[in-house]
Amino acid sequence: MRDLETIEAAITAAETGHLVFGTLHTTGAAKTIDRLTNAFPTNQQEMVRIQLSTVLQAVISQLLIPRIDKPGRVAAFEIMINTPSIAALIRRQQKRSAFSRHPDRLEMGMMTLDAFLIEKYLQGMIAREEVHQHTSQDPTTIMAKLQELDLQTAVTKK
């Protein structure tokens, strides 16, 4: 969905009960919502957020990251399913941090990109630099988290 007309058509179709699949070049659920909303003039953005909060089913974001354990790439995902409380976050323009701390996230099968990257790093599939490069959090925060996990792993191995 590259232009306002296409995005409007997709939202209208979804509002009339059609299942709509769309692609955007964004990294992460929050950036996807922002990109869709920001395609509209400022005076329409609040209404678009309300529309998205009611018709959106899920956002799945994917990155392909080089592997370090063997040739190829790892598909890294972020999955956000639109629950009533996620819809409220969309309406209130809540940012990424609200999704990553959201209580429904784990039991609903949602996954943040940062959690997925850390998991693949700990499994030895991707390099630490890839986690740092692709994190949606503040890089300082994610690197501190990685150092903490590395220390825990070192203590466990002893």
MODELLER restraints for C-alpha pairs under 7 A, 6 or more apart:
rsr = mdl.restraints
at = mdl.atoms
rsr.add(forms.Gaussian(group=physical.xy_distance, feature=features.Distance(at['CA:1:A'], at['CA:7:A']), mean=5.93, stdev=0.5))
rsr.add(forms.Gaussian(group=physical.xy_distance, feature=features.Distance(at['CA:1:A'], at['CA:22:A']), mean=6.28, stdev=0.5))
rsr.add(forms.Gaussian(group=physical.xy_distance, feature=features.Distance(at['CA:1:A'], at['CA:23:A']), mean=5.93, stdev=0.5))
rsr.add(forms.Gaussian(group=physical.xy_distance, feature=features.Distance(at['CA:1:A'], at['CA:24:A']), mean=5.75, stdev=0.5))
rsr.add(forms.Gaussian(group=physical.xy_distance, feature=features.Distance(at['CA:4:A'], at['CA:39:A']), mean=5.72, stdev=0.5))
rsr.add(forms.Gaussian(group=physical.xy_distance, feature=features.Distance(at['CA:4:A'], at['CA:40:A']), mean=6.58, stdev=0.5))
rsr.add(forms.Gaussian(group=physical.xy_distance, feature=features.Distance(at['CA:10:A'], at['CA:20:A']), mean=6.47, stdev=0.5))
rsr.add(forms.Gaussian(group=physical.xy_distance, feature=features.Distance(at['CA:14:A'], at['CA:20:A']), mean=6.08, stdev=0.5))
rsr.add(forms.Gaussian(group=physical.xy_distance, feature=features.Distance(at['CA:14:A'], at['CA:55:A']), mean=5.93, stdev=0.5))
rsr.add(forms.Gaussian(group=physical.xy_distance, feature=features.Distance(at['CA:15:A'], at['CA:55:A']), mean=6.09, stdev=0.5))
rsr.add(forms.Gaussian(group=physical.xy_distance, feature=features.Distance(at['CA:26:A'], at['CA:32:A']), mean=5.77, stdev=0.5))
rsr.add(forms.Gaussian(group=physical.xy_distance, feature=features.Distance(at['CA:27:A'], at['CA:61:A']), mean=6.22, stdev=0.5))
rsr.add(forms.Gaussian(group=physical.xy_distance, feature=features.Distance(at['CA:28:A'], at['CA:61:A']), mean=5.35, stdev=0.5))
rsr.add(forms.Gaussian(group=physical.xy_distance, feature=features.Distance(at['CA:28:A'], at['CA:78:A']), mean=6.18, stdev=0.5))
rsr.add(forms.Gaussian(group=physical.xy_distance, feature=features.Distance(at['CA:28:A'], at['CA:113:A']), mean=6.94, stdev=0.5))
rsr.add(forms.Gaussian(group=physical.xy_distance, feature=features.Distance(at['CA:29:A'], at['CA:59:A']), mean=5.71, stdev=0.5))
rsr.add(forms.Gaussian(group=physical.xy_distance, feature=features.Distance(at['CA:29:A'], at['CA:60:A']), mean=7.00, stdev=0.5))
rsr.add(forms.Gaussian(group=physical.xy_distance, feature=features.Distance(at['CA:29:A'], at['CA:61:A']), mean=6.54, stdev=0.5))
rsr.add(forms.Gaussian(group=physical.xy_distance, feature=features.Distance(at['CA:29:A'], at['CA:80:A']), mean=6.42, stdev=0.5))
rsr.add(forms.Gaussian(group=physical.xy_distance, feature=features.Distance(at['CA:30:A'], at['CA:95:A']), mean=6.16, stdev=0.5))
rsr.add(forms.Gaussian(group=physical.xy_distance, feature=features.Distance(at['CA:30:A'], at['CA:96:A']), mean=5.43, stdev=0.5))
rsr.add(forms.Gaussian(group=physical.xy_distance, feature=features.Distance(at['CA:37:A'], at['CA:45:A']), mean=5.53, stdev=0.5))
rsr.add(forms.Gaussian(group=physical.xy_distance, feature=features.Distance(at['CA:37:A'], at['CA:48:A']), mean=6.13, stdev=0.5))
rsr.add(forms.Gaussian(group=physical.xy_distance, feature=features.Distance(at['CA:37:A'], at['CA:49:A']), mean=6.49, stdev=0.5))
rsr.add(forms.Gaussian(group=physical.xy_distance, feature=features.Distance(at['CA:38:A'], at['CA:45:A']), mean=6.85, stdev=0.5))
rsr.add(forms.Gaussian(group=physical.xy_distance, feature=features.Distance(at['CA:49:A'], at['CA:90:A']), mean=6.21, stdev=0.5))
rsr.add(forms.Gaussian(group=physical.xy_distance, feature=features.Distance(at['CA:49:A'], at['CA:91:A']), mean=5.27, stdev=0.5))
rsr.add(forms.Gaussian(group=physical.xy_distance, feature=features.Distance(at['CA:50:A'], at['CA:91:A']), mean=5.45, stdev=0.5))
rsr.add(forms.Gaussian(group=physical.xy_distance, feature=features.Distance(at['CA:53:A'], at['CA:87:A']), mean=4.48, stdev=0.5))
rsr.add(forms.Gaussian(group=physical.xy_distance, feature=features.Distance(at['CA:53:A'], at['CA:90:A']), mean=5.86, stdev=0.5))
rsr.add(forms.Gaussian(group=physical.xy_distance, feature=features.Distance(at['CA:53:A'], at['CA:91:A']), mean=6.28, stdev=0.5))
rsr.add(forms.Gaussian(group=physical.xy_distance, feature=features.Distance(at['CA:54:A'], at['CA:87:A']), mean=6.91, stdev=0.5))
rsr.add(forms.Gaussian(group=physical.xy_distance, feature=features.Distance(at['CA:56:A'], at['CA:82:A']), mean=6.40, stdev=0.5))
rsr.add(forms.Gaussian(group=physical.xy_distance, feature=features.Distance(at['CA:57:A'], at['CA:81:A']), mean=6.18, stdev=0.5))
rsr.add(forms.Gaussian(group=physical.xy_distance, feature=features.Distance(at['CA:57:A'], at['CA:82:A']), mean=5.28, stdev=0.5))
rsr.add(forms.Gaussian(group=physical.xy_distance, feature=features.Distance(at['CA:58:A'], at['CA:80:A']), mean=5.53, stdev=0.5))
rsr.add(forms.Gaussian(group=physical.xy_distance, feature=features.Distance(at['CA:58:A'], at['CA:81:A']), mean=4.31, stdev=0.5))
rsr.add(forms.Gaussian(group=physical.xy_distance, feature=features.Distance(at['CA:58:A'], at['CA:82:A']), mean=5.48, stdev=0.5))
rsr.add(forms.Gaussian(group=physical.xy_distance, feature=features.Distance(at['CA:59:A'], at['CA:79:A']), mean=5.91, stdev=0.5))
rsr.add(forms.Gaussian(group=physical.xy_distance, feature=features.Distance(at['CA:59:A'], at['CA:80:A']), mean=5.21, stdev=0.5))
rsr.add(forms.Gaussian(group=physical.xy_distance, feature=features.Distance(at['CA:59:A'], at['CA:81:A']), mean=6.55, stdev=0.5))
rsr.add(forms.Gaussian(group=physical.xy_distance, feature=features.Distance(at['CA:60:A'], at['CA:77:A']), mean=6.82, stdev=0.5))
rsr.add(forms.Gaussian(group=physical.xy_distance, feature=features.Distance(at['CA:60:A'], at['CA:78:A']), mean=5.67, stdev=0.5))
rsr.add(forms.Gaussian(group=physical.xy_distance, feature=features.Distance(at['CA:60:A'], at['CA:79:A']), mean=4.65, stdev=0.5))
rsr.add(forms.Gaussian(group=physical.xy_distance, feature=features.Distance(at['CA:60:A'], at['CA:80:A']), mean=6.50, stdev=0.5))
rsr.add(forms.Gaussian(group=physical.xy_distance, feature=features.Distance(at['CA:61:A'], at['CA:77:A']), mean=5.50, stdev=0.5))
rsr.add(forms.Gaussian(group=physical.xy_distance, feature=features.Distance(at['CA:61:A'], at['CA:78:A']), mean=5.00, stdev=0.5))
rsr.add(forms.Gaussian(group=physical.xy_distance, feature=features.Distance(at['CA:61:A'], at['CA:79:A']), mean=6.54, stdev=0.5))
rsr.add(forms.Gaussian(group=physical.xy_distance, feature=features.Distance(at['CA:62:A'], at['CA:75:A']), mean=6.39, stdev=0.5))
rsr.add(forms.Gaussian(group=physical.xy_distance, feature=features.Distance(at['CA:62:A'], at['CA:76:A']), mean=5.51, stdev=0.5))
rsr.add(forms.Gaussian(group=physical.xy_distance, feature=features.Distance(at['CA:62:A'], at['CA:77:A']), mean=4.60, stdev=0.5))
rsr.add(forms.Gaussian(group=physical.xy_distance, feature=features.Distance(at['CA:62:A'], at['CA:78:A']), mean=6.58, stdev=0.5))
rsr.add(forms.Gaussian(group=physical.xy_distance, feature=features.Distance(at['CA:63:A'], at['CA:75:A']), mean=5.70, stdev=0.5))
rsr.add(forms.Gaussian(group=physical.xy_distance, feature=features.Distance(at['CA:63:A'], at['CA:76:A']), mean=5.10, stdev=0.5))
rsr.add(forms.Gaussian(group=physical.xy_distance, feature=features.Distance(at['CA:63:A'], at['CA:77:A']), mean=6.59, stdev=0.5))
rsr.add(forms.Gaussian(group=physical.xy_distance, feature=features.Distance(at['CA:64:A'], at['CA:73:A']), mean=5.78, stdev=0.5))
rsr.add(forms.Gaussian(group=physical.xy_distance, feature=features.Distance(at['CA:64:A'], at['CA:74:A']), mean=5.56, stdev=0.5))
rsr.add(forms.Gaussian(group=physical.xy_distance, feature=features.Distance(at['CA:64:A'], at['CA:75:A']), mean=4.64, stdev=0.5))
rsr.add(forms.Gaussian(group=physical.xy_distance, feature=features.Distance(at['CA:64:A'], at['CA:76:A']), mean=6.15, stdev=0.5))
rsr.add(forms.Gaussian(group=physical.xy_distance, feature=features.Distance(at['CA:65:A'], at['CA:73:A']), mean=5.11, stdev=0.5))
rsr.add(forms.Gaussian(group=physical.xy_distance, feature=features.Distance(at['CA:65:A'], at['CA:74:A']), mean=5.15, stdev=0.5))
rsr.add(forms.Gaussian(group=physical.xy_distance, feature=features.Distance(at['CA:65:A'], at['CA:75:A']), mean=6.42, stdev=0.5))
rsr.add(forms.Gaussian(group=physical.xy_distance, feature=features.Distance(at['CA:65:A'], at['CA:76:A']), mean=6.98, stdev=0.5))
rsr.add(forms.Gaussian(group=physical.xy_distance, feature=features.Distance(at['CA:66:A'], at['CA:72:A']), mean=6.14, stdev=0.5))
rsr.add(forms.Gaussian(group=physical.xy_distance, feature=features.Distance(at['CA:66:A'], at['CA:73:A']), mean=4.34, stdev=0.5))
rsr.add(forms.Gaussian(group=physical.xy_distance, feature=features.Distance(at['CA:66:A'], at['CA:74:A']), mean=6.31, stdev=0.5))
rsr.add(forms.Gaussian(group=physical.xy_distance, feature=features.Distance(at['CA:66:A'], at['CA:126:A']), mean=6.70, stdev=0.5))
rsr.add(forms.Gaussian(group=physical.xy_distance, feature=features.Distance(at['CA:67:A'], at['CA:73:A']), mean=5.02, stdev=0.5))
rsr.add(forms.Gaussian(group=physical.xy_distance, feature=features.Distance(at['CA:67:A'], at['CA:74:A']), mean=6.08, stdev=0.5))
rsr.add(forms.Gaussian(group=physical.xy_distance, feature=features.Distance(at['CA:67:A'], at['CA:125:A']), mean=5.45, stdev=0.5))
rsr.add(forms.Gaussian(group=physical.xy_distance, feature=features.Distance(at['CA:67:A'], at['CA:126:A']), mean=5.01, stdev=0.5))
rsr.add(forms.Gaussian(group=physical.xy_distance, feature=features.Distance(at['CA:68:A'], at['CA:125:A']), mean=5.59, stdev=0.5))
rsr.add(forms.Gaussian(group=physical.xy_distance, feature=features.Distance(at['CA:68:A'], at['CA:126:A']), mean=5.33, stdev=0.5))
rsr.add(forms.Gaussian(group=physical.xy_distance, feature=features.Distance(at['CA:68:A'], at['CA:127:A']), mean=6.34, stdev=0.5))
rsr.add(forms.Gaussian(group=physical.xy_distance, feature=features.Distance(at['CA:69:A'], at['CA:124:A']), mean=6.57, stdev=0.5))
rsr.add(forms.Gaussian(group=physical.xy_distance, feature=features.Distance(at['CA:69:A'], at['CA:125:A']), mean=5.34, stdev=0.5))
rsr.add(forms.Gaussian(group=physical.xy_distance, feature=features.Distance(at['CA:76:A'], at['CA:113:A']), mean=6.89, stdev=0.5))
rsr.add(forms.Gaussian(group=physical.xy_distance, feature=features.Distance(at['CA:76:A'], at['CA:116:A']), mean=6.39, stdev=0.5))
rsr.add(forms.Gaussian(group=physical.xy_distance, feature=features.Distance(at['CA:76:A'], at['CA:117:A']), mean=6.71, stdev=0.5))
rsr.add(forms.Gaussian(group=physical.xy_distance, feature=features.Distance(at['CA:77:A'], at['CA:113:A']), mean=5.70, stdev=0.5))
rsr.add(forms.Gaussian(group=physical.xy_distance, feature=features.Distance(at['CA:77:A'], at['CA:116:A']), mean=6.65, stdev=0.5))
rsr.add(forms.Gaussian(group=physical.xy_distance, feature=features.Distance(at['CA:78:A'], at['CA:111:A']), mean=5.21, stdev=0.5))
rsr.add(forms.Gaussian(group=physical.xy_distance, feature=features.Distance(at['CA:78:A'], at['CA:112:A']), mean=4.76, stdev=0.5))
rsr.add(forms.Gaussian(group=physical.xy_distance, feature=features.Distance(at['CA:78:A'], at['CA:113:A']), mean=4.50, stdev=0.5))
rsr.add(forms.Gaussian(group=physical.xy_distance, feature=features.Distance(at['CA:79:A'], at['CA:110:A']), mean=4.92, stdev=0.5))
rsr.add(forms.Gaussian(group=physical.xy_distance, feature=features.Distance(at['CA:79:A'], at['CA:111:A']), mean=4.97, stdev=0.5))
rsr.add(forms.Gaussian(group=physical.xy_distance, feature=features.Distance(at['CA:79:A'], at['CA:112:A']), mean=6.45, stdev=0.5))
rsr.add(forms.Gaussian(group=physical.xy_distance, feature=features.Distance(at['CA:80:A'], at['CA:110:A']), mean=5.25, stdev=0.5))
rsr.add(forms.Gaussian(group=physical.xy_distance, feature=features.Distance(at['CA:80:A'], at['CA:111:A']), mean=6.82, stdev=0.5))
rsr.add(forms.Gaussian(group=physical.xy_distance, feature=features.Distance(at['CA:81:A'], at['CA:110:A']), mean=6.39, stdev=0.5))
rsr.add(forms.Gaussian(group=physical.xy_distance, feature=features.Distance(at['CA:100:A'], at['CA:112:A']), mean=6.12, stdev=0.5))
rsr.add(forms.Gaussian(group=physical.xy_distance, feature=features.Distance(at['CA:105:A'], at['CA:111:A']), mean=6.89, stdev=0.5))
rsr.add(forms.Gaussian(group=physical.xy_distance, feature=features.Distance(at['CA:114:A'], at['CA:135:A']), mean=5.55, stdev=0.5))
rsr.add(forms.Gaussian(group=physical.xy_distance, feature=features.Distance(at['CA:114:A'], at['CA:136:A']), mean=6.57, stdev=0.5))
rsr.add(forms.Gaussian(group=physical.xy_distance, feature=features.Distance(at['CA:117:A'], at['CA:131:A']), mean=5.65, stdev=0.5))
rsr.add(forms.Gaussian(group=physical.xy_distance, feature=features.Distance(at['CA:118:A'], at['CA:131:A']), mean=6.74, stdev=0.5))
rsr.add(forms.Gaussian(group=physical.xy_distance, feature=features.Distance(at['CA:120:A'], at['CA:126:A']), mean=5.95, stdev=0.5))
rsr.add(forms.Gaussian(group=physical.xy_distance, feature=features.Distance(at['CA:121:A'], at['CA:127:A']), mean=6.16, stdev=0.5))
rsr.add(forms.Gaussian(group=physical.xy_distance, feature=features.Distance(at['CA:121:A'], at['CA:128:A']), mean=6.36, stdev=0.5))
rsr.add(forms.Gaussian(group=physical.xy_distance, feature=features.Distance(at['CA:132:A'], at['CA:139:A']), mean=5.91, stdev=0.5))
rsr.add(forms.Gaussian(group=physical.xy_distance, feature=features.Distance(at['CA:132:A'], at['CA:143:A']), mean=6.82, stdev=0.5))
